[in-house]
Amino acid sequence: LSPIFTSPTYHKYDCNDYYEIDPKFGTMEDLKELVELCHQRGVQIILDLVVNHTSTRHVWFQKFLTAHQNYDDSDPYYDFYTWGTGSQPGRSFHKLGNTSHFYEGNFSNEMPELNYDNPNVRQAMVDVAKFYLDLGVDGFRFDAAKYIYYGEAERNTDFWDWYMGELRSIKPDVYSVAEVWDGDGVTIPYNSSTNCFNFTMSQVGGQIAQTAANGDPGVMARYIESYLQQIRALRPDAMLCSFIANHDMDRTAGFLPISNGRAFVGANLNILTPGSPFIYYGEEIGLRGSRGGANTDANRRLAMLWGDGDTVKDPIGADYDSAGRNGTVADQLPNGKSLYNHYKKLIAIRQANPEIAYGEFTALSFSGSRAGGFVSTYEGKSVAVIHNTTTKEVTLD
């Protein structure tokens, strides 16, 4: 689930209160019921947890502001957020009320950065995670994980080593995936403590889209093999978390169309990978949406239409033409060859062959052929996954 806590924005990445569910979604009792009903069906729930900043409306920030207005450095909230007496290169600081001080807010002046040099802040965020783990939540997606200490990669990885150690002491099998939007050279070290989304696989220039566009699957397989070797050297149970696009990117339907089949091949390449692939809602019906001239992420986060008397509305600021969204779920349900049903088949194949997710990965490539993939071995069984990205039949030895 993307952020569900009270917040002044539609996207809710600026939390007012980590212990209060936004009434647009329901209540804490509703969340408990959702977790219970999911667990009865073998479904796990992870929450999007934004730990590097809050909203300026959060009570912590209000107390921080009051402490500075009183110039009271004995107040326990005086150093709850990072602040200074002026700007610093590459970082964004904003005036703190009517004081001579400035607080850090790299995403927005309404998203102040918490100060993780303060042990009280660290404990407060452990307490938040513990509350939801005790409630039954299975893990977390950590937003903006490389911004705990802005531009300080080593301190960031040290923080996540510590934080995940604390969470594993509460729930040893806690699931985690972090957003470290960067190249592998920056992202890989974070895998010492948490899985990370693989941005090299994503977007129009990523491994998945480039391979789906008549590329060589063997190249992608060799990349995955190398990536797995690097992250498992840091942590044996580290895993690939592939995706094609997310809520900060233009929709995949814009560069992997249904009409020419690339949406289907892209789905194959993403879902039939080791580890834990992610689907951004709407991808399974080819939902369209892009920033375009409006320059707003709201157009990347449009309502997914189910075709059952939809009442859900688009986010504030969205102005994307609703006629060009590729229809509804109901449109695709009866069509056995629809993208929606293709995703169902892929997930069934994945579930029926656990070797794909869990096995020892060995890349395959065939000289002179646009076909390739991998063999994965798990508990004495091997499964081969071979992709043909051309429009013609290919014979392999």
C-alpha positions in Angstrom: 0.0 0.0 0.0 1.3 3.5 -0.8 1.2 5.8 2.2 -2.0 5.5 4.3 -1.3 7.9 7.1 -3.0 11.3 7.6 -1.5 13.9 5.3 -2.5 17.2 3.6 -1.8 15.9 0.1 -3.4 13.3 -2.2 -0.1 11.3 -2.4 0.4 11.3 1.4 4.2 11.2 1.3 4.1 14.0 3.9 2.8 12.4 7.1 0.9 14.3 9.8 0.7 11.4 12.2 2.2 7.9 11.8 -0.4 6.5 14.1 -3.5 7.7 12.4 -5.0 6.3 9.2 -6.2 8.9 6.7 -10.0 8.9 6.8 -10.1 8.8 3.0 -9.0 5.2 3.4 -10.7 4.2 6.6 -9.7 3.5 10.2 -7.1 1.6 12.1 -9.7 -1.1 12.7 -10.2 -1.3 8.9 -6.4 -1.8 8.5 -6.5 -4.6 11.1 -9.4 -6.3 9.3 -7.6 -6.0 6.0 -4.4 -7.6 7.4 -6.4 -10.4 8.9 -8.5 -11.1 5.8 -5.4 -11.0 3.6 -3.5 -13.4 5.8 -6.4 -15.8 5.7 -5.9 -15.9 1.9 -2.1 -16.2 1.9 -1.6 -12.5 1.0 0.9 -10.4 2.8 0.7 -6.6 3.4 3.6 -4.2 3.2 3.2 -0.5 4.0 5.0 2.4 2.3 6.9 4.0 5.2 8.4 7.5 4.7 11.1 7.8 7.4 13.3 10.7 6.2 10.8 13.5 6.3 7.3 14.3 7.7 4.8 17.1 7.0 5.2 20.5 8.7 1.9 19.8 10.2 3.3 16.9 12.2 3.2 17.5 16.0 7.0 16.8 16.1 7.7 19.7 13.7 5.3 22.0 15.6 7.2 21.3 18.8 10.5 21.7 17.0 9.3 25.1 15.6 8.2 26.3 19.1 11.5 25.2 20.6 13.4 27.3 18.1 11.1 30.3 18.4 11.9 30.2 22.1 15.6 29.6 21.4 15.2 26.8 23.9 18.0 24.3 23.2 17.0 22.2 26.2 13.7 21.3 24.6 13.8 17.6 23.5 12.4 18.6 20.1 15.0 21.3 19.4 17.1 18.9 17.3 14.3 16.7 16.1 14.8 17.9 12.5 18.0 19.0 10.7 18.6 22.7 10.8 21.3 25.3 10.4 21.9 29.1 10.3 22.2 29.2 6.5 22.1 27.3 3.3 24.4 24.4 2.4 25.6 23.3 -1.0 23.3 20.9 -2.8 20.7 20.9 0.0 17.5 22.9 0.4 17.0 24.9 3.6 13.9 27.0 4.5 13.4 29.8 7.1 12.1 28.5 10.4 9.3 30.8 11.4 10.4 34.2 12.7 13.8 32.9 13.8 17.2 33.2 12.3 17.3 29.5 11.8 16.7 27.3 8.7 15.3 23.8 8.5 16.2 21.2 5.8 13.5 20.2 3.3 15.0 18.7 0.1 11.7 17.6 -1.4 9.6 20.6 -0.4 9.4 23.3 2.2 6.5 21.4 3.6 8.5 18.2 4.0 11.1 18.8 6.8 13.9 16.3 7.2 14.2 14.3 10.4 17.5 14.4 12.3 18.8 10.9 12.6 21.8 12.0 14.7 19.2 12.4 17.4 18.7 9.0 19.2 15.2 10.1 20.1 14.3 10.4 16.5 15.7 6.9 15.8 13.8 5.4 18.6 10.6 7.2 17.5 10.8 5.6 14.0 11.6 2.2 15.5 8.4 2.6 17.6 6.4 3.4 14.5 7.6 0.3 12.7 7.0 -1.9 15.8 3.5 -0.7 16.1 2.6 -1.9 12.6 4.6 -5.1 12.8 2.8 -5.9 16.1 -0.5 -5.1 14.3 0.3 -7.8 11.8 1.8 -5.9 8.9 4.5 -8.0 7.1 7.0 -5.4 6.2 7.7 -2.0 4.6 8.6 -0.2 1.4 11.0 2.6 2.4 10.6 5.8 0.4 13.7 7.9 -0.5 16.1 5.7 1.4 19.2 7.5 0.3 18.0 10.8 1.8 18.5 10.0 5.5 21.8 11.8 5.3 21.7 13.9 2.1 24.6 12.9 -0.2 26.3 10.7 2.4 26.1 7.2 1.0 28.2 5.5 3.7 26.2 7.1 6.6 23.0 6.1 4.8 23.9 2.4 4.5 25.1 2.4 8.1 21.7 3.8 9.2 19.8 1.1 7.2 22.1 -1.6 8.7 21.1 -0.4 12.1 17.4 0.2 11.4 16.8 -3.2 9.7 18.7 -4.8 12.6 16.2 -3.2 15.0 13.2 -4.4 12.9 14.5 -7.9 12.6 14.8 -8.1 16.4 11.1 -7.4 16.4 10.1 -9.6 13.4 13.0 -11.8 12.1 11.3 -12.3 8.7 10.2 -8.7 8.1 10.0 -7.9 4.4 11.7 -4.8 3.2 12.3 -3.1 -0.1 13.9 0.4 -0.4 13.7 3.1 -3.0 17.2 4.1 -3.8 16.7 5.9 -7.2 20.2 5.6 -8.6 22.6 3.4 -10.6 23.8 0.1 -9.3 27.1 1.5 -8.1 25.1 3.5 -5.5 22.2 1.1 -4.9 24.0 -2.2 -4.4 25.7 -1.4 -1.0 22.2 -0.8 0.5 21.5 -4.5 -0.1 23.7 -5.3 2.9 20.5 -4.7 5.0 17.5 -4.4 2.7 16.3 -5.3 -0.7 16.2 -2.4 -3.2 14.2 -1.7 -6.3 16.3 -2.2 -9.4 16.2 1.0 -11.4 18.5 -0.4 -14.1 15.7 -2.7 -15.1 13.0 0.1 -15.3 11.7 2.8 -17.6 12.0 3.3 -21.3 15.8 2.9 -21.3 15.9 0.0 -18.8 16.8 -3.6 -19.4 13.2 -4.8 -19.6 11.9 -2.2 -22.1 15.1 -2.4 -24.2 14.9 -6.2 -24.3 11.2 -6.2 -25.1 11.9 -4.0 -28.1 13.6 -6.8 -30.1 16.5 -6.9 -27.8 18.7 -9.8 -26.7 17.3 -11.6 -23.6 20.7 -13.1 -23.0 22.1 -9.6 -22.3 19.5 -9.0 -19.7 20.0 -12.5 -18.2 23.7 -11.9 -17.9 23.1 -8.6 -16.2 20.7 -10.2 -13.7 23.3 -13.0 -13.0 26.0 -10.4 -12.3 23.7 -8.3 -10.1 22.6 -11.3 -8.0 26.3 -12.2 -7.4 27.0 -8.7 -6.2 24.1 -8.3 -3.8 24.3 -11.9 -2.4 28.0 -11.3 -1.6 26.7 -8.6 0.8 23.7 -10.6 2.1 23.0 -14.2 1.1 19.2 -13.7 1.1 19.3 -10.5 -0.9 17.0 -10.6 -3.9 16.2 -8.8 -7.2 13.2 -6.5 -7.0 12.4 -5.7 -10.6 9.8 -3.3 -11.9 9.1 -1.5 -15.2 7.6 1.8 -13.8 6.3 3.3 -10.6 4.3 6.3 -9.4 7.1 8.7 -10.3 7.5 7.6 -13.9 5.5 7.7 -17.1 3.3 4.7 -17.6 4.7 1.7 -19.4 1.9 1.6 -21.9 3.5 4.7 -23.6 6.7 2.7 -24.5 5.5 -0.9 -24.3 2.2 -0.9 -26.3 -0.4 -3.6 -26.3 -0.9 -3.2 -30.1 2.6 -4.5 -31.1 2.9 -7.1 -28.4 5.6 -5.4 -26.4 3.4 -5.0 -23.4 3.1 -8.8 -23.2 6.9 -9.4 -23.7 7.7 -6.7 -21.1 5.3 -8.5 -18.6 7.1 -11.8 -19.3 10.5 -10.3 -18.7 9.4 -8.7 -15.4 7.2 -11.3 -13.8 9.4 -14.3 -14.8 12.4 -13.1 -12.9 14.1 -14.3 -9.7 13.2 -12.5 -6.4 10.3 -10.3 -6.0 9.0 -8.4 -9.1 6.6 -5.5 -8.7 3.6 -4.5 -10.8 2.5 -0.9 -10.6 -1.3 -0.9 -10.4 -2.9 -0.5 -13.9 0.1 -2.0 -15.7 -1.9 -5.2 -16.0 -4.5 -3.5 -18.2 -2.1 -1.2 -20.0 -3.3 1.9 -18.2 -1.8 5.0 -19.8 -0.6 8.2 -18.2 2.4 10.6 -18.5 3.5 13.9 -17.2 3.4 15.5 -20.7 3.1 19.3 -20.9 1.2 19.5 -17.6 4.4 18.5 -15.8 2.5 16.8 -12.9 3.0 13.4 -11.4 -0.8 13.2 -11.0 -1.1 12.2 -14.6 1.1 9.1 -13.8 -1.3 8.2 -10.9 -4.7 8.1 -12.6 -7.6 6.2 -11.4 -7.6 2.5 -12.5 -11.0 1.9 -13.9 -12.7 -1.4 -13.1 -15.8 -0.9 -15.3 -18.2 -1.6 -12.5 -19.7 1.8 -12.0 -16.4 3.4 -11.0 -16.7 6.3 -8.5 -13.0 6.8 -7.8 -11.6 10.1 -9.0 -8.2 11.1 -10.5 -5.8 12.8 -8.1 -5.7 16.6 -7.8 -4.0 18.2 -10.8 -4.6 15.4 -13.2 -5.7 16.5 -16.7 -4.9 13.4 -18.8 -7.5 12.6 -21.5 -9.7 9.8 -20.0 -10.5 8.5 -23.5 -6.9 7.3 -24.0 -6.5 5.1 -21.0 -6.9 1.7 -22.6 -10.3 0.9 -21.1 -11.3 -1.0 -18.0 -10.7 -4.3 -16.2 -14.2 -5.4 -17.3 -13.3 -4.8 -20.9 -10.4 -7.3 -20.7 -11.9 -9.9 -18.4 -13.8 -11.9 -21.1 -10.9 -11.8 -23.6 -8.6 -14.7 -23.0 -5.8 -13.0 -25.0 -6.0 -9.7 -23.1 -3.1 -8.2 -21.2 -4.9 -8.7 -18.0 -5.4 -12.4 -18.6 -1.8 -12.7 -19.8 -0.6 -11.3 -16.4 -2.8 -13.9 -14.6 -1.2 -16.7 -16.7 2.3 -15.4 -15.9 1.6 -15.3 -12.2 0.2 -18.8 -12.3 3.3 -20.0 -14.1 5.5 -18.3 -11.5 3.5 -19.8 -8.6 3.7 -23.3 -10.2 7.5 -23.1 -10.6 9.0 -21.8 -7.4 12.5 -22.4 -8.9 12.0 -19.1 -10.8 11.8 -17.0 -7.7 14.1 -19.0 -5.3 16.6 -20.9 -7.4 20.2 -20.6 -8.3 20.3 -18.4 -11.4 22.4 -19.3 -14.5 22.1 -17.0 -17.6 21.5 -18.6 -21.0 22.3 -17.1 -24.4 22.3 -18.5 -27.9 24.7 -17.2 -30.5 23.0 -15.7 -33.6 19.6 -15.7 -32.0 17.3 -13.2 -30.4 16.3 -15.7 -27.8 17.7 -16.2 -24.3 16.9 -16.5 -20.7 18.1 -18.5 -17.7 18.0 -21.8 -15.9 17.1 -21.7 -12.2 17.7 -24.6 -9.8 16.0 -25.1 -6.5 15.7 -28.1 -4.2 17.0 -30.4 -6.9 14.7 -29.2 -9.7 15.6 -27.0 -12.6 13.4 -24.7 -14.7 14.5 -23.0 -17.9 12.8 -19.6 -18.9 13.6 -18.7 -22.5 12.3 -15.5 -24.1 11.9 -14.9 -27.9 11.7 -11.1 -28.4 11.2 -11.4 -32.2 8.0 -11.8 -34.2 9.2 -15.1 -35.7 9.6 -18.6 -34.5 13.1 -19.5 -33.4 14.6 -23.0 -33.2 17.2 -23.6 -30.5 19.7 -26.5 -29.9 
